[in-house]
Amino acid sequence: MSEQIVYEPIGVIRTPFREAKGTPIQPAAARGIEGRVEVFPKYAPGLADLEGFSHVILIYHFHRCGPAKLSVRPFLDQREHGVFATRAPARPNPIGLSVVRLLGIAGNVLQVADVDIVDGTPLLDIKPFVPQFDAPPGARIGWLRGKVDGLPTARADGRFTP
Protein backbone atom coordinates (compact mmCIF):
# COMPACT_ATOMS: atom_id res chain seq x y z
CA MET A 1 0.00 0.00 0.00
CA SER A 2 1.59 3.27 -1.05
CA GLU A 3 -1.33 5.57 -0.38
CA GLN A 4 -0.25 8.70 1.46
CA ILE A 5 -2.20 9.55 4.61
CA VAL A 6 -2.34 13.19 5.68
CA TYR A 7 -3.69 14.54 8.96
CA GLU A 8 -4.31 18.13 10.00
CA PRO A 9 -3.94 19.16 13.63
CA ILE A 10 -7.21 19.98 15.41
CA GLY A 11 -5.45 22.02 18.08
CA VAL A 12 -2.30 22.49 20.11
CA ILE A 13 -1.25 21.17 23.53
CA ARG A 14 0.17 23.68 26.03
CA THR A 15 2.33 22.45 28.91
CA PRO A 16 5.17 23.66 31.15
CA PHE A 17 7.69 21.53 29.20
CA ARG A 18 9.61 23.61 26.64
CA GLU A 19 11.80 20.73 25.42
CA ALA A 20 11.68 16.95 25.43
CA LYS A 21 14.61 16.59 27.80
CA GLY A 22 13.31 16.57 31.38
CA THR A 23 9.70 15.84 30.40
CA PRO A 24 8.00 12.96 32.28
CA ILE A 25 7.92 9.90 30.05
CA GLN A 26 4.30 8.89 30.74
CA PRO A 27 1.24 10.51 32.39
CA ALA A 28 1.75 8.28 35.44
CA ALA A 29 5.08 10.08 35.98
CA ALA A 30 3.42 13.50 35.57
CA ARG A 31 0.88 13.36 38.41
CA GLY A 32 -0.46 16.82 39.16
CA ILE A 33 1.27 18.58 36.25
CA GLU A 34 -1.31 20.72 34.52
CA GLY A 35 -1.68 21.91 30.98
CA ARG A 36 -4.32 22.90 28.51
CA VAL A 37 -5.50 21.67 25.17
CA GLU A 38 -6.45 24.46 22.79
CA VAL A 39 -8.84 23.04 20.22
CA PHE A 40 -9.11 25.15 17.09
CA PRO A 41 -12.47 26.99 17.10
CA LYS A 42 -13.86 25.18 14.06
CA TYR A 43 -13.59 21.88 15.99
CA ALA A 44 -15.04 23.19 19.28
CA PRO A 45 -18.54 21.79 18.60
CA GLY A 46 -16.96 18.32 18.76
CA LEU A 47 -16.29 18.87 22.48
CA ALA A 48 -20.01 18.62 23.32
CA ASP A 49 -20.67 16.11 26.15
CA LEU A 50 -16.96 15.49 26.83
CA GLU A 51 -17.15 17.18 30.27
CA GLY A 52 -18.76 14.08 31.79
CA PHE A 53 -15.56 12.07 31.43
CA SER A 54 -12.80 12.11 34.06
CA HIS A 55 -10.02 11.26 31.60
CA VAL A 56 -9.38 11.74 27.89
CA ILE A 57 -6.96 10.19 25.45
CA LEU A 58 -4.92 12.78 23.57
CA ILE A 59 -3.51 11.62 20.24
CA TYR A 60 -0.76 13.87 18.94
CA HIS A 61 2.18 14.27 16.58
CA PHE A 62 5.70 13.97 18.05
CA HIS A 63 6.79 17.18 16.33
CA ARG A 64 10.25 17.34 17.91
CA CYS A 65 11.26 13.74 17.40
CA GLY A 66 14.39 12.61 15.60
CA PRO A 67 14.45 10.05 12.81
CA ALA A 68 12.49 6.82 13.03
CA LYS A 69 14.26 3.73 14.37
CA LEU A 70 13.04 0.15 14.38
CA SER A 71 15.15 -0.73 17.42
CA VAL A 72 15.38 1.64 20.40
CA ARG A 73 16.69 1.70 23.96
CA PRO A 74 13.64 2.92 25.93
CA PHE A 75 13.90 5.02 29.07
CA LEU A 76 13.02 2.19 31.46
CA ASP A 77 15.54 -0.36 30.19
CA GLN A 78 19.20 -0.62 29.27
CA ARG A 79 18.76 -2.90 26.29
CA GLU A 80 17.22 -2.33 22.90
CA HIS A 81 13.74 -3.45 21.93
CA GLY A 82 11.72 -3.25 18.74
CA VAL A 83 10.12 0.19 18.57
CA PHE A 84 6.64 -1.35 18.43
CA ALA A 85 7.28 -2.98 21.83
CA THR A 86 7.95 0.47 23.33
CA ARG A 87 6.32 3.87 23.75
CA ALA A 88 9.41 5.62 22.30
CA PRO A 89 8.67 8.56 19.98
CA ALA A 90 11.19 7.56 17.25
CA ARG A 91 8.56 5.72 15.23
CA PRO A 92 7.85 5.36 11.50
CA ASN A 93 4.70 7.41 12.15
CA PRO A 94 5.55 9.66 15.11
CA ILE A 95 2.14 9.49 16.78
CA GLY A 96 1.85 9.73 20.55
CA LEU A 97 -0.98 9.15 22.97
CA SER A 98 -1.50 10.11 26.58
CA VAL A 99 -4.36 9.48 28.97
CA VAL A 100 -4.78 12.68 30.98
CA ARG A 101 -7.23 13.85 33.64
CA LEU A 102 -9.86 16.25 32.37
CA LEU A 103 -10.24 19.08 34.90
CA GLY A 104 -12.65 21.22 32.94
CA ILE A 105 -13.66 22.72 29.62
CA ALA A 106 -14.09 26.43 28.88
CA GLY A 107 -15.15 27.09 25.32
CA ASN A 108 -12.56 25.43 23.11
CA VAL A 109 -9.96 24.90 25.87
CA LEU A 110 -9.58 21.76 27.96
CA GLN A 111 -7.82 22.05 31.30
CA VAL A 112 -5.94 18.80 31.91
CA ALA A 113 -3.62 17.26 34.48
CA ASP A 114 -1.02 14.48 34.50
CA VAL A 115 0.34 15.80 31.23
CA ASP A 116 3.61 14.41 29.83
CA ILE A 117 3.72 16.29 26.52
CA VAL A 118 6.06 18.97 25.17
CA ASP A 119 4.55 22.45 24.83
CA GLY A 120 3.28 23.30 21.36
CA THR A 121 2.62 19.70 20.36
CA PRO A 122 0.10 19.41 17.50
CA LEU A 123 -3.11 17.65 18.59
CA LEU A 124 -4.56 15.10 16.16
CA ASP A 125 -7.56 13.76 18.09
CA ILE A 126 -9.29 13.45 21.47
CA LYS A 127 -11.14 10.37 22.66
CA PRO A 128 -12.88 9.70 25.97
CA PHE A 129 -11.11 7.20 28.21
CA VAL A 130 -13.47 4.36 29.17
CA PRO A 131 -11.93 1.78 31.57
CA GLN A 132 -14.20 -0.98 30.27
CA PHE A 133 -12.89 -0.33 26.74
CA ASP A 134 -9.31 0.70 27.44
CA ALA A 135 -8.11 -1.41 30.40
CA PRO A 136 -8.65 -5.07 29.53
CA PRO A 137 -8.49 -7.50 32.45
CA GLY A 138 -5.45 -9.77 32.50
CA ALA A 139 -3.32 -7.50 30.31
CA ARG A 140 0.40 -8.41 30.25
CA ILE A 141 3.20 -5.85 30.01
CA GLY A 142 5.98 -7.89 28.39
CA TRP A 143 9.57 -6.71 28.98
CA LEU A 144 8.28 -3.86 31.19
CA ARG A 145 7.37 -6.31 33.94
CA GLY A 146 9.46 -5.36 36.97
CA LYS A 147 10.61 -2.10 35.36
CA VAL A 148 7.59 0.19 35.81
CA ASP A 149 8.54 0.84 39.46
CA GLY A 150 11.02 3.45 38.17
CA LEU A 151 8.33 5.34 36.28
CA PRO A 152 7.42 8.01 38.88
CA THR A 153 10.85 9.63 38.61
CA ALA A 154 11.64 8.80 34.98
CA ARG A 155 12.29 11.79 32.73
CA ALA A 156 13.24 12.06 29.07
CA ASP A 157 16.95 12.56 28.55
CA GLY A 158 16.78 13.86 25.00
CA ARG A 159 17.84 10.62 23.30
CA PHE A 160 14.97 10.78 20.78
CA THR A 161 15.35 14.42 19.73
CA PRO A 162 17.63 15.57 16.91
C-alpha positions as CSV (number, residue, x, y, z in Angstrom):
1,M,0.0,0.0,0.0
2,S,1.6,3.3,-1.1
3,E,-1.3,5.6,-0.4
4,Q,-0.2,8.7,1.5
5,I,-2.2,9.5,4.6
6,V,-2.3,13.2,5.7
7,Y,-3.7,14.5,9.0
8,E,-4.3,18.1,10.0
9,P,-3.9,19.2,13.6
10,I,-7.2,20.0,15.4
11,G,-5.5,22.0,18.1
12,V,-2.3,22.5,20.1
13,I,-1.3,21.2,23.5
14,R,0.2,23.7,26.0
15,T,2.3,22.5,28.9
16,P,5.2,23.7,31.2
17,F,7.7,21.5,29.2
18,R,9.6,23.6,26.6
19,E,11.8,20.7,25.4
20,A,11.7,16.9,25.4
21,K,14.6,16.6,27.8
22,G,13.3,16.6,31.4
23,T,9.7,15.8,30.4
24,P,8.0,13.0,32.3
25,I,7.9,9.9,30.0
26,Q,4.3,8.9,30.7
27,P,1.2,10.5,32.4
28,A,1.8,8.3,35.4
29,A,5.1,10.1,36.0
30,A,3.4,13.5,35.6
31,R,0.9,13.4,38.4
32,G,-0.5,16.8,39.2
33,I,1.3,18.6,36.3
34,E,-1.3,20.7,34.5
35,G,-1.7,21.9,31.0
36,R,-4.3,22.9,28.5
37,V,-5.5,21.7,25.2
38,E,-6.5,24.5,22.8
39,V,-8.8,23.0,20.2
40,F,-9.1,25.2,17.1
41,P,-12.5,27.0,17.1
42,K,-13.9,25.2,14.1
43,Y,-13.6,21.9,16.0
44,A,-15.0,23.2,19.3
45,P,-18.5,21.8,18.6
46,G,-17.0,18.3,18.8
47,L,-16.3,18.9,22.5
48,A,-20.0,18.6,23.3
49,D,-20.7,16.1,26.1
50,L,-17.0,15.5,26.8
51,E,-17.2,17.2,30.3
52,G,-18.8,14.1,31.8
53,F,-15.6,12.1,31.4
54,S,-12.8,12.1,34.1
55,H,-10.0,11.3,31.6
56,V,-9.4,11.7,27.9
57,I,-7.0,10.2,25.4
58,L,-4.9,12.8,23.6
59,I,-3.5,11.6,20.2
60,Y,-0.8,13.9,18.9
61,H,2.2,14.3,16.6
62,F,5.7,14.0,18.0
63,H,6.8,17.2,16.3
64,R,10.2,17.3,17.9
65,C,11.3,13.7,17.4
66,G,14.4,12.6,15.6
67,P,14.4,10.0,12.8
68,A,12.5,6.8,13.0
69,K,14.3,3.7,14.4
70,L,13.0,0.2,14.4
71,S,15.1,-0.7,17.4
72,V,15.4,1.6,20.4
73,R,16.7,1.7,24.0
74,P,13.6,2.9,25.9
75,F,13.9,5.0,29.1
76,L,13.0,2.2,31.5
77,D,15.5,-0.4,30.2
78,Q,19.2,-0.6,29.3
79,R,18.8,-2.9,26.3
80,E,17.2,-2.3,22.9
81,H,13.7,-3.4,21.9
82,G,11.7,-3.3,18.7
83,V,10.1,0.2,18.6
84,F,6.6,-1.3,18.4
85,A,7.3,-3.0,21.8
86,T,7.9,0.5,23.3
87,R,6.3,3.9,23.7
88,A,9.4,5.6,22.3
89,P,8.7,8.6,20.0
90,A,11.2,7.6,17.3
91,R,8.6,5.7,15.2
92,P,7.9,5.4,11.5
93,N,4.7,7.4,12.1
94,P,5.5,9.7,15.1
95,I,2.1,9.5,16.8
96,G,1.9,9.7,20.6
97,L,-1.0,9.2,23.0
98,S,-1.5,10.1,26.6
99,V,-4.4,9.5,29.0
100,V,-4.8,12.7,31.0
101,R,-7.2,13.8,33.6
102,L,-9.9,16.3,32.4
103,L,-10.2,19.1,34.9
104,G,-12.7,21.2,32.9
105,I,-13.7,22.7,29.6
106,A,-14.1,26.4,28.9
107,G,-15.1,27.1,25.3
108,N,-12.6,25.4,23.1
109,V,-10.0,24.9,25.9
110,L,-9.6,21.8,28.0
111,Q,-7.8,22.0,31.3
112,V,-5.9,18.8,31.9
113,A,-3.6,17.3,34.5
114,D,-1.0,14.5,34.5
115,V,0.3,15.8,31.2
116,D,3.6,14.4,29.8
117,I,3.7,16.3,26.5
118,V,6.1,19.0,25.2
119,D,4.5,22.5,24.8
120,G,3.3,23.3,21.4
121,T,2.6,19.7,20.4
122,P,0.1,19.4,17.5
123,L,-3.1,17.7,18.6
124,L,-4.6,15.1,16.2
125,D,-7.6,13.8,18.1
126,I,-9.3,13.5,21.5
127,K,-11.1,10.4,22.7
128,P,-12.9,9.7,26.0
129,F,-11.1,7.2,28.2
130,V,-13.5,4.4,29.2
131,P,-11.9,1.8,31.6
132,Q,-14.2,-1.0,30.3
133,F,-12.9,-0.3,26.7
134,D,-9.3,0.7,27.4
135,A,-8.1,-1.4,30.4
136,P,-8.7,-5.1,29.5
137,P,-8.5,-7.5,32.5
138,G,-5.5,-9.8,32.5
139,A,-3.3,-7.5,30.3
140,R,0.4,-8.4,30.2
141,I,3.2,-5.8,30.0
142,G,6.0,-7.9,28.4
143,W,9.6,-6.7,29.0
144,L,8.3,-3.9,31.2
145,R,7.4,-6.3,33.9
146,G,9.5,-5.4,37.0
147,K,10.6,-2.1,35.4
148,V,7.6,0.2,35.8
149,D,8.5,0.8,39.5
150,G,11.0,3.5,38.2
151,L,8.3,5.3,36.3
152,P,7.4,8.0,38.9
153,T,10.9,9.6,38.6
154,A,11.6,8.8,35.0
155,R,12.3,11.8,32.7
156,A,13.2,12.1,29.1
157,D,16.9,12.6,28.6
158,G,16.8,13.9,25.0
159,R,17.8,10.6,23.3
160,F,15.0,10.8,20.8
161,T,15.4,14.4,19.7
162,P,17.6,15.6,16.9
